[in-house]
Amino acid sequence: MTADTPRIPGRMVRIDGLATHVVVEPGPADVPPVVLSSGLGGAWYDWDRVVPLLAGLAPVLRFDRPGLGWSEPSAVPPNLAGEAERIRALLTTPGVLAPAAPPAGRAVLVGHSLAGFHVEAFARLHPELVAGIVLVDGSAEPEAPAPEPEEAAQRRLAQWRTLGELASRAGLAGLAMPRLRALAIRLTRATGADLADPADVAATAASGRLLTTALLENATYNAVAARLLELRCEKPFPAEPPLRVIAAFGTTPVLRALPFVAEQIRQRNETWLARQRQLAELSVHGKLIELTDSAHYVPFDRPDAVAETVREVLASLV
């Protein structure tokens, strides 16, 4: 590795035919692994403040979805079934936790934001692999709009993919994505800026994949939400595993600087709380945890709360 070669932590494993980047922290073999899944456009480094707080407690697996972080992009647009299948494959493929290691098996799934959709879908489709669930300010769309016609959806996705690829070829994606990410995080944190290593963000953005994939995940958000509503009618939520839902209600510096939006913030928080409570009520073992000092980017605002919740779930499995 030369000074110009990007630092790539972890390993690449083949999942459903794609080179998938995983970062694993070792832990006791008799404890279910903890799988951390990032929000829209995120990568393994979104959990950098959480992982050290779980050291030695359980194996901890972080992975990058296709086109994010260091993972190979997919020709297939993001969709709910595909992301649930990806988690299943990670848990049932030998050699993911370590070279030559057996499949991980049952795990505690932790999903932030958009990944909350993926984790819930996985739990409904593969309950035998679920030891526990933690939704970290998970996306919640109880009235998602109906999907658009297939032809129109494919045309729109092709346009977004083309835009991302053109930006990549022009060298703009590598410049724009770190700045867009920094802005997005400033708008979704209660305090401070992006805590991911700038070198990691810059290196993963340089290929242009990150921008294209983030655009596609955003473009398919409503379709994924709508499909989850359908899945809720088709498959029950698993009855036994503990479920914890972390809901964040802190305001960002931008909103605090706009006192005239206080009433809108209050109404938004009431609606968000109701939606997060509905998530917690998916299970008789569900519990809602409210954070008033964290905005949406909980893994950076309150990594201790995420780690404490995971610890509680693992303790309940003993």
KOLLONU-476351 format. One record per residue (C-alpha): x, y, z; residue in one letter; residue number from 0. Coordinates in Angstrom, 1 decimal. Each point is the difference from the previous one (the first is absolute). Example, Ala and Ser with C-alpha at 12.3 -4.5 7.8 and 13.67 -1.06 7.14 Angstrom:
% residues 2
u: 12.3 v: -4.5 w: 7.8 residuo: a num: 0
u: 1.4 v: 3.4 w: -0.7 residuo: s num: 1
This chain:
% residues 318
u: 0.0 v: 0.0 w: 0.0 residuo: m num: 0
u: 1.4 v: 3.4 w: -1.0 residuo: t num: 1
u: -0.6 v: 3.4 w: 1.6 residuo: a num: 2
u: -2.6 v: 0.6 w: -2.8 residuo: d num: 3
u: -1.9 v: -3.2 w: 0.5 residuo: t num: 4
u: -3.2 v: 0.5 w: 2.0 residuo: p num: 5
u: -0.1 v: -1.7 w: 3.4 residuo: r num: 6
u: -2.7 v: -2.8 w: -0.2 residuo: i num: 7
u: -0.8 v: -1.4 w: 3.4 residuo: p num: 8
u: -1.6 v: -3.4 w: 0.3 residuo: g num: 9
u: -0.3 v: -2.4 w: -2.9 residuo: r num: 10
u: -1.9 v: -0.6 w: -3.2 residuo: m num: 11
u: -2.3 v: -3.0 w: -0.1 residuo: v num: 12
u: -2.2 v: -1.3 w: -2.8 residuo: r num: 13
u: -3.7 v: 0.4 w: 0.8 residuo: i num: 14
u: -2.6 v: -0.8 w: -2.7 residuo: d num: 15
u: 2.7 v: 0.3 w: -2.7 residuo: g num: 16
u: 1.2 v: 3.5 w: 1.1 residuo: l num: 17
u: 3.2 v: 0.9 w: 1.8 residuo: a num: 18
u: -1.3 v: 1.3 w: 3.4 residuo: t num: 19
u: 2.1 v: 2.0 w: 2.4 residuo: h num: 20
u: -0.3 v: -1.2 w: 3.6 residuo: v num: 21
u: 1.7 v: 1.2 w: 3.2 residuo: v num: 22
u: -0.2 v: -2.5 w: 2.9 residuo: v num: 23
u: 1.1 v: 0.6 w: 3.6 residuo: e num: 24
u: 0.5 v: -3.4 w: 1.8 residuo: p num: 25
u: -2.0 v: -1.1 w: 3.0 residuo: g num: 26
u: -1.1 v: -3.0 w: 2.0 residuo: p num: 27
u: -0.9 v: -2.9 w: -2.3 residuo: a num: 28
u: -3.0 v: -1.0 w: 2.2 residuo: d num: 29
u: -1.7 v: 3.4 w: -0.3 residuo: v num: 30
u: -2.1 v: 1.0 w: -3.1 residuo: p num: 31
u: 1.8 v: 2.5 w: -2.2 residuo: p num: 32
u: -1.2 v: 3.5 w: -0.3 residuo: v num: 33
u: -0.6 v: 1.2 w: -3.6 residuo: v num: 34
u: 0.1 v: 3.8 w: -0.5 residuo: l num: 35
u: -1.8 v: 1.4 w: -3.1 residuo: s num: 36
u: 0.4 v: 3.6 w: -1.0 residuo: s num: 37
u: -2.6 v: 2.5 w: -1.3 residuo: g num: 38
u: -0.4 v: 1.4 w: -3.5 residuo: l num: 39
u: 3.3 v: 0.4 w: -1.8 residuo: g num: 40
u: 1.9 v: -1.1 w: 3.2 residuo: g num: 41
u: 3.0 v: -2.3 w: 0.5 residuo: a num: 42
u: 1.9 v: -1.9 w: 2.7 residuo: w num: 43
u: 1.5 v: 3.2 w: 1.4 residuo: y num: 44
u: -3.5 v: 1.2 w: 1.1 residuo: d num: 45
u: 0.5 v: -2.3 w: 3.0 residuo: w num: 46
u: 3.5 v: 1.0 w: 1.0 residuo: d num: 47
u: -1.2 v: 1.5 w: 3.3 residuo: r num: 48
u: -2.2 v: -2.9 w: 0.9 residuo: v num: 49
u: 2.2 v: -3.0 w: -0.7 residuo: v num: 50
u: 2.7 v: 0.8 w: 2.7 residuo: p num: 51
u: -2.8 v: 0.1 w: 2.6 residuo: l num: 52
u: -0.9 v: -3.6 w: -0.8 residuo: l num: 53
u: 3.6 v: -1.4 w: 0.1 residuo: a num: 54
u: 0.2 v: -3.5 w: 1.3 residuo: g num: 55
u: -3.7 v: -0.3 w: 0.5 residuo: l num: 56
u: -0.9 v: -1.8 w: -3.3 residuo: a num: 57
u: 1.4 v: -0.3 w: -3.5 residuo: p num: 58
u: -1.0 v: 3.2 w: -1.8 residuo: v num: 59
u: -0.5 v: 0.0 w: -3.8 residuo: l num: 60
u: -0.2 v: 3.1 w: -2.1 residuo: r num: 61
u: -0.7 v: -0.3 w: -3.7 residuo: f num: 62
u: -0.3 v: 2.3 w: -3.0 residuo: d num: 63
u: -3.0 v: -0.4 w: -2.3 residuo: r num: 64
u: 0.8 v: -0.2 w: -3.7 residuo: p num: 65
u: 1.6 v: 3.2 w: -1.3 residuo: g num: 66
u: 0.5 v: 1.4 w: 3.5 residuo: l num: 67
u: 3.3 v: 0.0 w: 1.8 residuo: g num: 68
u: 2.3 v: -2.4 w: -1.7 residuo: w num: 69
u: -2.7 v: -2.4 w: -1.2 residuo: s num: 70
u: -0.4 v: -0.8 w: -3.7 residuo: e num: 71
u: -3.0 v: 1.7 w: -1.6 residuo: p num: 72
u: -3.0 v: -2.0 w: -1.2 residuo: s num: 73
u: -1.7 v: 0.2 w: -3.3 residuo: a num: 74
u: -3.3 v: -0.5 w: 1.8 residuo: v num: 75
u: -1.6 v: 3.1 w: 1.7 residuo: p num: 76
u: -0.4 v: -0.1 w: 3.8 residuo: p num: 77
u: -3.1 v: -1.9 w: 1.1 residuo: n num: 78
u: -1.4 v: -1.4 w: 3.2 residuo: l num: 79
u: 0.2 v: -3.7 w: -0.8 residuo: a num: 80
u: 3.5 v: 0.4 w: -1.2 residuo: g num: 81
u: 1.2 v: 1.7 w: 3.2 residuo: e num: 82
u: -1.7 v: -2.6 w: 2.1 residuo: a num: 83
u: 1.6 v: -2.7 w: -2.0 residuo: e num: 84
u: 3.4 v: 1.7 w: 0.3 residuo: r num: 85
u: -0.2 v: -0.2 w: 3.8 residuo: i num: 86
u: -1.1 v: -3.6 w: -0.2 residuo: r num: 87
u: 3.0 v: -0.8 w: -2.2 residuo: a num: 88
u: 2.4 v: 1.7 w: 2.4 residuo: l num: 89
u: -1.2 v: -2.1 w: 2.8 residuo: l num: 90
u: -0.1 v: -3.3 w: -1.9 residuo: t num: 91
u: 3.2 v: 0.2 w: -2.0 residuo: t num: 92
u: 3.2 v: -1.6 w: 1.5 residuo: p num: 93
u: 3.0 v: 2.2 w: 0.4 residuo: g num: 94
u: -1.8 v: 3.3 w: 0.7 residuo: v num: 95
u: 0.9 v: 0.5 w: 3.6 residuo: l num: 96
u: 3.6 v: -1.3 w: -0.6 residuo: a num: 97
u: 1.8 v: -2.0 w: -2.7 residuo: p num: 98
u: -1.2 v: -3.6 w: 0.1 residuo: a num: 99
u: -2.5 v: 0.8 w: 2.8 residuo: a num: 100
u: -3.4 v: -1.7 w: 0.0 residuo: p num: 101
u: -3.1 v: 2.0 w: -0.9 residuo: p num: 102
u: -0.9 v: 2.7 w: 2.6 residuo: a num: 103
u: -3.5 v: -1.3 w: 0.5 residuo: g num: 104
u: -2.5 v: 1.8 w: 2.2 residuo: r num: 105
u: 0.9 v: 3.6 w: 0.7 residuo: a num: 106
u: -1.1 v: 3.2 w: 1.6 residuo: v num: 107
u: -0.9 v: 2.4 w: -2.9 residuo: l num: 108
u: 0.5 v: 3.7 w: 0.5 residuo: v num: 109
u: -1.3 v: 2.3 w: -2.8 residuo: g num: 110
u: 0.3 v: 3.8 w: -0.1 residuo: h num: 111
u: -2.5 v: 2.1 w: -2.0 residuo: s num: 112
u: -0.6 v: -1.6 w: -3.5 residuo: l num: 113
u: 1.6 v: -3.3 w: 1.2 residuo: a num: 114
u: -3.0 v: -0.3 w: 2.5 residuo: g num: 115
u: -2.1 v: -1.0 w: -3.0 residuo: f num: 116
u: 2.6 v: -2.6 w: -1.0 residuo: h num: 117
u: 0.3 v: -1.4 w: 3.5 residuo: v num: 118
u: -3.8 v: -0.3 w: 0.5 residuo: e num: 119
u: -0.4 v: -1.7 w: -3.3 residuo: a num: 120
u: 2.8 v: -2.4 w: 0.8 residuo: f num: 121
u: -1.7 v: -0.8 w: 3.4 residuo: a num: 122
u: -3.3 v: -0.8 w: -1.7 residuo: r num: 123
u: 1.6 v: -2.1 w: -2.8 residuo: l num: 124
u: 2.6 v: -1.8 w: 2.1 residuo: h num: 125
u: -1.1 v: -0.1 w: 3.6 residuo: p num: 126
u: 2.1 v: -3.1 w: 0.7 residuo: e num: 127
u: 3.2 v: 2.2 w: -0.4 residuo: l num: 128
u: -1.2 v: 2.8 w: 2.4 residuo: v num: 129
u: 1.3 v: 0.1 w: 3.5 residuo: a num: 130
u: -1.0 v: 3.6 w: 0.6 residuo: g num: 131
u: -0.7 v: 3.3 w: -1.7 residuo: i num: 132
u: 0.9 v: 3.6 w: 0.6 residuo: v num: 133
u: -1.4 v: 2.7 w: -2.2 residuo: l num: 134
u: 1.9 v: 3.2 w: 0.3 residuo: v num: 135
u: -2.3 v: 2.9 w: -0.9 residuo: d num: 136
u: -1.2 v: -2.3 w: -2.8 residuo: g num: 137
u: -1.8 v: 1.2 w: -3.0 residuo: s num: 138
u: -3.8 v: -0.2 w: 0.5 residuo: a num: 139
u: -2.5 v: 0.6 w: -2.8 residuo: e num: 140
u: -3.4 v: -1.4 w: 1.1 residuo: p num: 141
u: -1.7 v: 1.6 w: -3.0 residuo: e num: 142
u: 2.7 v: -0.4 w: -2.7 residuo: a num: 143
u: -1.3 v: 1.0 w: -3.5 residuo: p num: 144
u: -0.8 v: -2.8 w: -2.4 residuo: a num: 145
u: 2.9 v: -1.0 w: -2.3 residuo: p num: 146
u: 0.0 v: 1.7 w: -3.4 residuo: e num: 147
u: -0.5 v: -2.1 w: -3.1 residuo: p num: 148
u: 3.0 v: -2.3 w: -0.7 residuo: e num: 149
u: 0.9 v: 1.6 w: -3.3 residuo: e num: 150
u: 0.0 v: 3.5 w: 1.5 residuo: a num: 151
u: 2.0 v: -1.2 w: 3.0 residuo: a num: 152
u: 2.7 v: -1.7 w: -2.2 residuo: q num: 153
u: 0.3 v: 3.1 w: -2.1 residuo: r num: 154
u: 0.4 v: 2.3 w: 3.0 residuo: r num: 155
u: 2.6 v: -2.3 w: 1.5 residuo: l num: 156
u: 1.9 v: -0.1 w: -3.2 residuo: a num: 157
u: 0.1 v: 3.8 w: 0.0 residuo: q num: 158
u: 1.4 v: 0.1 w: 3.5 residuo: w num: 159
u: 2.6 v: -2.6 w: -0.8 residuo: r num: 160
u: 1.0 v: 1.9 w: -3.1 residuo: t num: 161
u: 0.3 v: 3.2 w: 2.0 residuo: l num: 162
u: 2.3 v: -1.7 w: 2.6 residuo: g num: 163
u: 2.1 v: -1.6 w: -2.7 residuo: e num: 164
u: 0.4 v: 3.3 w: -1.9 residuo: l num: 165
u: 1.1 v: 1.7 w: 3.2 residuo: a num: 166
u: 2.5 v: -2.8 w: 0.7 residuo: s num: 167
u: 1.5 v: 0.2 w: -3.5 residuo: r num: 168
u: 0.4 v: 3.8 w: 0.3 residuo: a num: 169
u: 1.8 v: -0.4 w: 3.3 residuo: g num: 170
u: -2.8 v: 1.8 w: 1.8 residuo: l num: 171
u: -1.4 v: -2.9 w: 2.1 residuo: a num: 172
u: 3.2 v: -0.3 w: 2.1 residuo: g num: 173
u: 0.0 v: 3.7 w: 0.7 residuo: l num: 174
u: -3.7 v: 0.4 w: 0.6 residuo: a num: 175
u: -0.9 v: -3.1 w: 2.1 residuo: m num: 176
u: 2.1 v: 0.8 w: 3.1 residuo: p num: 177
u: -1.4 v: 3.5 w: 0.0 residuo: r num: 178
u: -3.6 v: -1.2 w: -0.4 residuo: l num: 179
u: 0.5 v: -2.6 w: 2.7 residuo: r num: 180
u: 1.5 v: 2.7 w: 2.4 residuo: a num: 181
u: -3.1 v: 2.2 w: -0.7 residuo: l num: 182
u: -2.4 v: -2.8 w: 0.5 residuo: a num: 183
u: 1.5 v: -1.0 w: 3.4 residuo: i num: 184
u: 0.1 v: 3.6 w: 1.2 residuo: r num: 185
u: -3.7 v: 0.1 w: -0.7 residuo: l num: 186
u: -0.7 v: -3.2 w: 1.9 residuo: t num: 187
u: 2.3 v: 0.3 w: 3.0 residuo: r num: 188
u: -0.9 v: 1.8 w: 3.3 residuo: a num: 189
u: 3.6 v: 1.2 w: 0.3 residuo: t num: 190
u: 3.1 v: 0.0 w: -2.1 residuo: g num: 191
u: 1.0 v: -1.3 w: -3.5 residuo: a num: 192
u: 0.9 v: -3.3 w: -1.6 residuo: d num: 193
u: 2.0 v: -2.2 w: 2.3 residuo: l num: 194
u: 1.1 v: -2.5 w: -2.7 residuo: a num: 195
u: 3.6 v: 0.0 w: -1.0 residuo: d num: 196
u: 0.2 v: 2.6 w: -2.8 residuo: p num: 197
u: 2.6 v: -2.2 w: -1.8 residuo: a num: 198
u: -2.4 v: -2.9 w: 0.0 residuo: d num: 199
u: -2.8 v: 2.2 w: -1.3 residuo: v num: 200
u: 2.1 v: 1.5 w: -2.7 residuo: a num: 201
u: 1.5 v: -3.3 w: -1.1 residuo: a num: 202
u: -3.4 v: -1.7 w: -0.4 residuo: t num: 203
u: -1.5 v: 3.0 w: -1.7 residuo: a num: 204
u: 2.8 v: 0.3 w: -2.6 residuo: a num: 205
u: -1.2 v: -2.9 w: -2.1 residuo: s num: 206
u: -3.4 v: 1.7 w: -0.5 residuo: g num: 207
u: -1.9 v: -3.1 w: 1.1 residuo: r num: 208
u: -1.1 v: 1.6 w: 3.2 residuo: l num: 209
u: -1.8 v: 2.9 w: -1.6 residuo: l num: 210
u: -1.7 v: -2.3 w: -2.5 residuo: t num: 211
u: -1.2 v: -2.4 w: 2.6 residuo: t num: 212
u: -1.2 v: 2.7 w: 2.4 residuo: a num: 213
u: -2.0 v: 1.5 w: -2.9 residuo: l num: 214
u: -1.6 v: -3.5 w: -0.7 residuo: l num: 215
u: -0.7 v: -0.7 w: 3.7 residuo: e num: 216
u: -1.8 v: 3.4 w: 0.2 residuo: n num: 217
u: -1.9 v: -0.6 w: -3.2 residuo: a num: 218
u: -1.2 v: -3.4 w: 1.1 residuo: t num: 219
u: -0.9 v: 1.0 w: 3.6 residuo: y num: 220
u: -3.8 v: 0.2 w: -0.5 residuo: n num: 221
u: -0.1 v: -3.3 w: -1.9 residuo: a num: 222
u: 1.9 v: -1.7 w: 2.8 residuo: v num: 223
u: -2.3 v: 1.5 w: 2.6 residuo: a num: 224
u: -3.1 v: -1.1 w: -2.0 residuo: a num: 225
u: 1.3 v: -3.5 w: -0.4 residuo: r num: 226
u: 0.6 v: -0.2 w: 3.8 residuo: l num: 227
u: -3.7 v: 0.9 w: 0.6 residuo: l num: 228
u: -1.0 v: -2.9 w: -2.3 residuo: e num: 229
u: 2.4 v: -2.4 w: 1.7 residuo: l num: 230
u: -1.6 v: 0.9 w: 3.4 residuo: r num: 231
u: -3.2 v: -1.5 w: -1.4 residuo: c num: 232
u: 1.7 v: -3.1 w: -1.2 residuo: e num: 233
u: 2.5 v: -1.0 w: 2.7 residuo: k num: 234
u: -0.3 v: 0.4 w: 3.8 residuo: p num: 235
u: 2.6 v: 1.7 w: 2.0 residuo: f num: 236
u: 1.9 v: -2.6 w: 2.1 residuo: p num: 237
u: -1.5 v: -0.4 w: 3.4 residuo: a num: 238
u: 3.0 v: -1.0 w: 2.1 residuo: e num: 239
u: 3.0 v: 2.2 w: -0.7 residuo: p num: 240
u: 0.4 v: 3.2 w: 2.1 residuo: p num: 241
u: -0.7 v: 3.2 w: -1.9 residuo: l num: 242
u: 1.3 v: 3.5 w: 1.0 residuo: r num: 243
u: -0.9 v: 3.2 w: -1.9 residuo: v num: 244
u: 2.2 v: 3.0 w: 0.6 residuo: i num: 245
u: -1.8 v: 3.3 w: -0.9 residuo: a num: 246
u: 1.8 v: 3.3 w: -0.2 residuo: a num: 247
u: -1.6 v: 3.4 w: 0.7 residuo: f num: 248
u: 2.9 v: 2.4 w: 0.3 residuo: g num: 249
u: 0.1 v: 3.0 w: -2.3 residuo: t num: 250
u: 2.9 v: 0.9 w: -2.3 residuo: t num: 251
u: 1.9 v: 3.2 w: 0.3 residuo: p num: 252
u: -1.6 v: 1.3 w: -3.2 residuo: v num: 253
u: -3.5 v: -0.5 w: 1.4 residuo: l num: 254
u: 1.0 v: 1.5 w: 3.4 residuo: r num: 255
u: 1.0 v: 3.1 w: -1.9 residuo: a num: 256
u: -3.6 v: 0.3 w: -1.4 residuo: l num: 257
u: -2.2 v: 0.6 w: 3.0 residuo: p num: 258
u: -3.1 v: 0.6 w: -2.1 residuo: f num: 259
u: -0.1 v: -3.7 w: -1.0 residuo: v num: 260
u: -0.4 v: -1.2 w: 3.6 residuo: a num: 261
u: -3.6 v: -1.0 w: -0.5 residuo: e num: 262
u: 0.8 v: -1.9 w: -3.2 residuo: q num: 263
u: 2.8 v: -1.8 w: 1.9 residuo: i num: 264
u: -2.4 v: -0.9 w: 2.8 residuo: r num: 265
u: -2.6 v: -1.4 w: -2.4 residuo: q num: 266
u: 2.7 v: -1.9 w: -1.9 residuo: r num: 267
u: 1.3 v: -1.6 w: 3.3 residuo: n num: 268
u: -3.6 v: -1.0 w: 0.9 residuo: e num: 269
u: -0.5 v: -1.7 w: -3.3 residuo: t num: 270
u: 3.5 v: -1.6 w: 0.1 residuo: w num: 271
u: -0.6 v: -1.3 w: 3.5 residuo: l num: 272
u: -3.3 v: -1.6 w: -1.0 residuo: a num: 273
u: 1.7 v: -1.7 w: -2.9 residuo: r num: 274
u: 2.9 v: -1.3 w: 2.1 residuo: q num: 275
u: -2.5 v: -1.2 w: 2.6 residuo: r num: 276
u: -1.7 v: -2.0 w: -2.7 residuo: q num: 277
u: 3.3 v: -1.6 w: -0.8 residuo: l num: 278
u: 0.6 v: -0.9 w: 3.6 residuo: a num: 279
u: -3.5 v: -1.5 w: 0.1 residuo: e num: 280
u: 0.8 v: -2.5 w: -2.8 residuo: l num: 281
u: 1.1 v: -2.4 w: 2.8 residuo: s num: 282
u: -1.2 v: -0.8 w: 3.5 residuo: v num: 283
u: 3.7 v: 0.2 w: 0.9 residuo: h num: 284
u: 0.3 v: 3.5 w: -1.5 residuo: g num: 285
u: 1.3 v: 3.0 w: 1.9 residuo: k num: 286
u: 0.2 v: 3.7 w: -1.0 residuo: l num: 287
u: 3.0 v: 2.0 w: 1.0 residuo: i num: 288
u: -0.3 v: 3.8 w: -0.4 residuo: e num: 289
u: 3.0 v: 2.2 w: -0.4 residuo: l num: 290
u: -0.6 v: 3.7 w: 0.4 residuo: t num: 291
u: 3.7 v: 0.9 w: -0.5 residuo: d num: 292
u: 0.6 v: -1.7 w: -3.3 residuo: s num: 293
u: -1.2 v: 0.8 w: -3.5 residuo: a num: 294
u: -0.4 v: -2.5 w: -2.8 residuo: h num: 295
u: 3.7 v: -1.0 w: -0.2 residuo: y num: 296
u: 0.0 v: -1.9 w: 3.3 residuo: v num: 297
u: 3.1 v: -2.0 w: -0.6 residuo: p num: 298
u: 2.0 v: 3.3 w: 0.1 residuo: f num: 299
u: -2.2 v: 1.9 w: 2.5 residuo: d num: 300
u: -0.5 v: -2.8 w: 2.5 residuo: r num: 301
u: 2.1 v: -3.0 w: -0.8 residuo: p num: 302
u: -0.1 v: -0.9 w: 3.7 residuo: d num: 303
u: -3.8 v: -0.4 w: -0.2 residuo: a num: 304
u: 0.3 v: -2.3 w: -3.0 residuo: v num: 305
u: 2.6 v: -2.1 w: 1.8 residuo: a num: 306
u: -2.0 v: -0.1 w: 3.2 residuo: e num: 307
u: -3.1 v: -1.2 w: -1.8 residuo: t num: 308
u: 2.0 v: -2.7 w: -1.8 residuo: v num: 309
u: 1.4 v: -1.1 w: 3.3 residuo: r num: 310
u: -3.5 v: -0.2 w: 1.5 residuo: e num: 311
u: -1.2 v: -2.2 w: -2.9 residuo: v num: 312
u: 3.0 v: -2.3 w: 0.3 residuo: l num: 313
u: -0.4 v: -0.3 w: 3.8 residuo: a num: 314
u: -3.7 v: -1.0 w: -0.5 residuo: s num: 315
u: 1.2 v: -3.0 w: -2.2 residuo: l num: 316
u: 1.9 v: -1.6 w: 2.8 residuo: v num: 317
